[in-house]
Amino acid sequence: MAPNQKWVGDITYLATGEGWLYLTVLICRCRHCQRH
């Protein structure tokens, strides 16, 4: 990671018939990533 970068993350879990399903998302919120 470089200085002045912002990261946002979230973890969601869902109950399924076979157990728990985990979904993890990590997003770069730095300015050079938002140009697209």
Order of alpha helices (4+ residues) and beta strands (2+ residues): beta-beta
